[in-house]
Every structure is written in structure tokens, then in C-alpha cells.
Amino acid sequence: MSLTGLAKLPVLMRFALIGVAAVLMPLMLAACGSEPPPAPAATAAPAASAASQPANPPAAKADTIKVGILHSLSGTMSISETAVHDAELLAIEEINASGGVMGKQIEVVIEDGASDWPTFAEKARKLLQEDEVSVVFGGWTSASRKAMLPVFEANNGLLFYPVQYEGLETSPNIFYTGATTNQQIVPAIEYLLSEGKTKFYLLGSDYVFPRTSNLIINKQLAAAGLEAVGEEYTPLGHTEYSTVITKIKAADPDVVFNTLNGDSNVAFFKQLKDAGITPEELPTISVSVAEEEITGIGAENIAGHLVAWNYFQTTQTPENEKFVAAFKTKYGENRVTDDPIEAGYFGVYLWKAAVEKAGSTDVAAVKEAAKGIQFAAPGGMVTIHNENQHVSKTVRIGTVRDDGQIDEIWNSGSPVVPDPYLDTYEWAAGLRELAQ
């Protein structure tokens, strides 16, 4: 695309293209024993209207339903995505052990997105066209999701996407089980403002999620009469943060809002500690660092800093007690659970409930049946929105402990209804139009 053509695109589209290019370039250069517990129950909303019959039902063995799992099992994002893949396999194992879906066993086809957005598109196309799966569970970065979205829409496939993201998107072929902006980013800023923070430094990886999130944060801060004291982006996989830390010191913020993704967080937090910056002196709040990433970062390097999510391993529900026990039984006592892991896990159960309510794996039938379906997830009750195919979920903010677990210090009190375009916020006026 020419520079002239790029300039004519809407603002967020330009951010998406720039962010995607930033993801691709560094990756191109770098590359030249016991039975699980019973499954928790799902409840469905009242019966929906009859859906259309499938024109080309997915091919599979007569006694199986074929599904795909597509995550980065290699590359910079594997630090986060491998564990989500594991959680989805656990859910499938539990479902198969309890009788399967509509009496059929789930057959899994696994692909590696390799931390590379064109690979995600290629593998999604293979799963839909060659393997003829009924659904795909996968993705992490917004660049990977945006690369897959047209593939799923063109092939009338179904994607369950398990990670928090920047909002400003809906697709008839995607169910978003992670948080949208008003279920993580916006309440995190509201919490920090309530704590008296006024000088925000925005640090993120250079792709869609951080850039769009920070666009939203800047509008939210402006509505409070504030502006960020600094904004910096580094490529995915970046590991040298001494210059960035020098810039942060010079800007003298009272909080760093961190949207770095992948193993860049390992380098950043280690170098932040080496620079003598403590969380008491300068707290950082992260929205892509959970228990799994803390294991890689080292609790000693991040203890005392803040995170914003919808679920922690320490969340107190009967469903979470069973989930954590099952995950550790299957993968080892040293393994941890976290928010995207939980969202990947319950996404499989939501799909099962929708298929069984529809009596079919046909995409149109499943989408119609999914409206209003509820599930007692480890983090609390989740409900599929009737229109935008996101889920209602409780918002939580916590502090990282010395042992790598997270102490909850605030929550929203009840599940927050998803508002991906922030239509209910006056200061967000115009964002929907920018996203078109």
C-alpha cells in the first residue's frame, strides 16, 4: 500500500497496519495420572429460535467432533500461549471423560502459530479448509487475531479467543472469552486515579493491543484533566530496556502502565530492579503479566507491582479449587493457572453448552444457541452477551506476592457487562467511528 493510500485509512486501521508490520519485521529477521474431577455445569438461556441447517457439515469420524487448537508453541509468545493450549486440552479431556459433546468424543487437531501473525492466518485456513474442524480455540496477540478474523469470516468458521484485548471490535465468527477494554483497561485506570495517581507513563509492545489501548487511556486521562508524561513502544521480543528506563526516570511518573507482551516482560522487570527502582518508589501495573509470566520473570523481580485481570489462581470459588487441582494433577504441582488459562478452559465449556443446546455444530445454530448461556467458571459466573459475543466477567486488581501468586486488592463486586466500543462512556465518543 502506498503512503498516500495509508494516510486515507481510518486512524485505528493505520495503527493496526503499523502494529502488524512491527510484529512481522523482527520475527522475519529472527527466523531468516489421576482421573480429572467432574466437569462444572453450564446453564443455558431459554431456547432460541431454530437455526439454519448446515450446508456443509464438518467432516469427522462418526463418533467424534473435530476441533482445532491454535496457539504459539514456539517463539516469543510461547511463554504465555503454551499454558492456554494446555488448559484447553484439559477441558477437552474432562469433557471426553464425562461423555463428550452430544455423545461424541472431541478429536483435536493442534497447530503452532509460532508467534507470527501470517502463520496464524495460514494455520487457521488449514484447520478450516483441510481439517474441517467445527471450532478453533486459539490466538493471543491482537495481531494474530486480526490476521485470523478474515479467514474465519470468509470460511464461516468459529474462533474462541481467550485473551484480554483492546476492544473496538466484534465479529460474527469470534467469541471473545477474555476481557474487553471496559473489563480491564478502563477500570484499572479508574482504580489508579482513585489512588491519587496523576502522572502516567505508558509502555507497550509495538503492535495493535498496546497502541489502541493507549489511545483509549489517553482519552480517559484527558477526561480527568490529565495527560501521559511519556509513551514508549518496543518490538515484540525486545530485551534491552536500559534506554527506556532512563526515559522513565526522566519523565518522573508516579505509575507505569505496562502493555508489554511476551518475554519482553522478563527483560524489563529484571532491568527495572537492577536500576534500583522499587514498586514502592514507582509501581507498575501490567495487563499482560499473569502468574504464568511471573514464573518466567521471577517473583523476586516483580513482587509488589500491580496487575489487572479477571481471574487469579488465588480467586476463592469452589470451581477454582477444583480447576487448580485438576490443572496441577495433569501438568505438575509446579504449574500455575492464570487469567488467559482460565478463559481458554471455560471457552471450551461454553462451546460445548452452545453445541448441545443447538443440537448441531453448525456455526449459525451454535451462535444463536450461545446467546445468554452462563457458566460457573473458576473466576465466577460468566455470561455470553446476546449481541457482541463477549462475556460478562468480574474485574480484579492484585499485587504480586513474593511467591509469585497474586493478592487481590480490589474487584468490581459483580460481573461487568462487555462494552467493546465503550458506548456507555461519554469521554469515548468517536471511538466507534475511528474503528470502522
N, C-alpha and C positions, 0 to 999 in steps of 0.2 A: 504494500500500500504506500502511496506517495505521502510526503509530509502534508501536502495540501489536502489530500483525502483524509488523513488522520485528524487534521485540525477541524474538519467538518463534523466529526463524530461527537456524540454527547460526551460530557466530561467523564462519567463513570466508565463508559466504554473505552475511552482513551486510557484511563487508569488500568482497566483490565488488560488491554493490549500491551501496555508498557510493562505491567507486572508480569504477564506471561512471558514476554521476551526476557525479562530479568531472570526468571526461573530457568528458561531454556539455556541461555548462554553459558553459565557456569557449569551446568550439568553436561553440556556438549563438550566443554573443554576438559572436564574431569574424566569423561568417558572415552575423547578422540581415541491306678489300680483299683479304687472302690467305686461302687455304683453312685452316680450323682443323685442329689436329693430330688424329690418330686418337683416338677415344674410349677411355678406360681400360676394362678389362674388369671385369665383375661376375661373381661366382660364386654359385651357389645352393646352399642346403642340400639334402639328399636329398628326393626327390619327396614332396609331401604328398598327403593323401587327396584324392580327386576332390571338387571343389566343385560347388555347385548351378549350374544353367544360368540365365543372366539371364532374368528375366521380361519386362523392357522394356529391351533394349539401347539404348545411346545412339545418337541419330540423327546421322549424319555421312556425308560422301561415301564412296563405296565404297572409295576408295583412301586415305582419311585416318582418323585418330583425333583427335577434338576434345578439347582440354584448355583449362582456364582459368588465367589468372594474375591474382591479385587482391592488389594492394599499394597503399599510399598514394603516389600520384604527385603529390599536392598536399597542402598543409597542413604542420603542424609535424613530422610523422613522415616526410615525403618525403626529408629529409636522410639517413635511414637506408634507407628501403624501396626507393627507386628503383634503387639498385645491386643489390639482391636480385632485383628484376624483370629487370634486365639479365643477371644470371648465369643465371637460369632460361631466358631466351631463348637464351643462348649454348649451354647444354646441349641445348636442343631443336634448334638449328641443327646442332650436331655430330651428334646422333642422326639427323636427317633426311639429312645428308650421307653417313652411313655405312649408309643403307638403311632408316632408320625403325624402327618397332616392329611386329613381326610382318609386315614387308614393307610396312607402310603409313606414309605421311608423317604427322607430327603437325601438326594445324591448331590455331592458337592464337586464343583469344578473350581480350582484355585488358580489365580493368575497374579503375577507380580507387576505392579505399576512402576517399580524401580525409581521412585522419586522423580519421575519425568512426565510432564503433562501430556506430550504426544503419545507416550506409551500407554497412559491410562485410556486415551481415546481408542487406540488400536486394540487394546485388550478388551475394552467394553464392546467394541464392534464384534470381535471374535466370539465373546460369550453369548451375544445375542444372535448373531447370524449363523455361526458354525455349531456352537454347543447348544443353542436354542434353550437357554435357561429361562425359567419363569420369572426370576428376580435376581438382582445383583445387590450384594451388601458391600459397600466399599467407598474409597476415597478418604482424603484428609484435607489437603490444601484446597483453597478455593480455585486455584489454577487448575488442579486436577478435576474438580467438579465442573467447572465451566467448560473444560475440554470434553468431558463426557456428556454434558447436557444435550447438545445437538444430536449426539449419537443415539441416546435413549429416546429422544423425541422423534427422530427420523425413523427409528425401528420399532416404535411403540413398545419400548422396554420399560422396566420398572427398577429404579435405584433407591435403596435405603441408605441415606448419607448420615453418618453418625457423629459428626464433629461440629462444634460451635463455628459460626461464620459471621460475615459482615452484614447479612440481611440484604434488603433491596433486590430480592429475587423470589420468584415462585415458578415452578414448572409442573405441568400436569403429570410428568413422568418421574418426579422425585418426591420422596417422603423425607423430611428433614427431622431426624431424631435428636440432633444436637441443638444447642441454643441458637436462637437468632438474636439480633442486637439488643432488643429490649429485655432479654432474659440473661444478659451477661454484661456487655459493654456499658450500656446506659445506666443500669443500677450500680455498677462498680464506680462510675464517675459520681453518681449521686451520693454514694457512701463516702467517697473521699472528700467531696465538698462538705458533707455533714461533719467530717472530722477536722475541718479547718484547712484542708489543703487548697492552695491557690496557685502554686507555681508548678505546672505540669511539664515534664519533658517526655516526648513521645518517641519511642524507639521500636522499630519493627523491621521485619524482613521485607525485601523489596518485591512484593507481589500484591495480588488483589486484596486479600483479607486485611493486612495492616494498613494499606493506603486508604481503602474505603472506610475502615473503622476509624482511622484518624481524621478523615473528612467529617465523619459524624461527630466525633469527640470535639473537634474544633467548633462546630456549630453549637454543641451543647455547652461548651465553655463560654462561647460568645454570649449565649443567652443568660449566663450568670455574670456577665461583665468581665470575663477573663479571656486571656489568650495563652496558648502554649509558649513556654520560654525557649523551647527547642524541639526540633523534629528531625529525626535521622533514620535512614534506611540502609540496610546492608544486604548483600545477596544471600539467598539460602545457602547454607553450608559455610558461611563466613566464620572465621575463627580468630581474627585479630581485632581486639576491641580497645586497645590502649588509646588510640586516637579518639574514638567515640567517648571513652570515659573521661578523657581530658576535656572534650567539649561539654560533657555533662557537668563536670566540676565548674567550668567557666560560666555556665548558664545559671548555676546555683538554684536548682529546683528544690521543692520540698517533697516531690514524689516523681518516680519514673513509671510511666505506663508502658508496659512491655508487651509487644506483639511479635517478638521474635519467635520463629518456629524451628523445630528440629534441633540438631545438635549444636547449632549456634548458641543455644542457651547454656550449654556446658561451658563453652569458652567464655561467654560474657560473665556469668556469675563467678567463675573462678578468678577471672581477671579483676572483677569488681572488688572481690575480697582481697586480692593481692594488692590492690591500690589503697587498701586501708579504709574503704567505705563500708560502714556497718548499716544494718537495717534501721537501727535507732537514729542514726545520722541522716540517712536517705533511704526510706523504704521504696521498694519496687513492687508493683502489683502486676502479676502476669496472668494472661488469659489463654496461654497455650502451654503452660507448665503445670503438669499434674503429678500424681505420685509416681507414675512410670518414668517421667522425665527427671524427677528429683533423684531417682535411683542412679541415673546416668550422670547428673550434675554433681551429686554428692551432697547429702544433707548438711554437712559442715559448711558448704559454700552458699547455701540458700536459706538456712534456718533463720526465722524471724521475718522474712519477707512475706508478702501477701499474694494470694491467688484468688481468682473469681471463677466459680464454676456452678454447676447444679447438683453435683454429687461428690462426696468424698468417701474414701474407704471407711472412715470413721462415722459415717452417717448412721444414725440409730433407727433402724427399722427391722422388723423380723425378716423381711425379704432380703435385706442386705446381709444379715447374719448368714443366711443360707447361701447367698450368692458368693460371698467372700470365701466361705468354707469350701464350696464346690470348686471355685477357681484355683484355690491353693491345693486342693486334693488332686486336681488334674495336672497342674503345672508346677507345683512345688511350693513349700512353705515360704520360700524367699520371694515369691512373686507378689505383686501388689495389684489392686484394682484402682481404677480412676474413672473420671467422667466419660471420656470417649469410649472406654472399655465398657462401661455400663450402658451407654447409648447404643453401641453396637450389639450388645447382648439383648436388650429389650426390643430392639428393632426387629430381630428375628421373630420374637414372640408376637409383636404387633402384626407382622405379615401373616403369620400362622392364623391368628384370630380373624383377620380380614378374609383370607382364603376360605376358611371353614364357614364363615358367615355367608360368603358369596357362593360357596359350593363349587368353586371354579378357580383356576389360576389365571383366567383371562384378565388382562390388565384393566379394562373398563369395569368389569364386575368387581374386582378387588378394590379399585379406587372408590367406587360407590359404597361398597360394604364397609370400608375403613372409616367412613365419617362418624365421628363421635366415639369410636372404640376407645376403651380405657384399659389400662394395665397397671397392676400393682408392681411397679418396678422397684429395684433395690433403693433408689433415691426417693421413692414416694410415687403417688399416683400420677400417671401421665395420660393425656387425652389427645387424640388426633383431632385437629381443628377441621371443621366441616368444609372449609373453603381453601385454606392455603397449604394444607398437608404438612404443617409443622405440628409440634406437640406442646401442650401446656406443661410447664415444669417449674419447680421451686428454684429460686436463685440463692446461692450461698457464697459467702466470702470467708476465707480462712487464713490462718497463719501457719507457715511451715514449721514443724517441730524438729528437734534435734535428731529424732529417729526417722525422719523422712515422711512421717504421717502429717496430717493437717488438722488443726483445731478450728472448728467452725466458730466464728466470732459474730456473724450476722447472717440472717436469712430473711427471705421475703414473707415468711409466715404461711403462705399458701401458693399453689401453682400459679405462675404468671401466664396469661393468655398470649400466644405469639403474635407479634405485630411486626412482620418483616420489613414493611415500608415506613414504620414509625408514624403511621397516620394519626395516632392519638396524641402526638407531641406537637405543640404549636411551633416550637423552635425548629422542627424538622421539615417545615413546609417547603416544598420544592424538591425534596429528595426523590420522591417517586418519579417525577418528571425527568430528573437527571439520569435515573436508572433505565429509562426507556431506550 
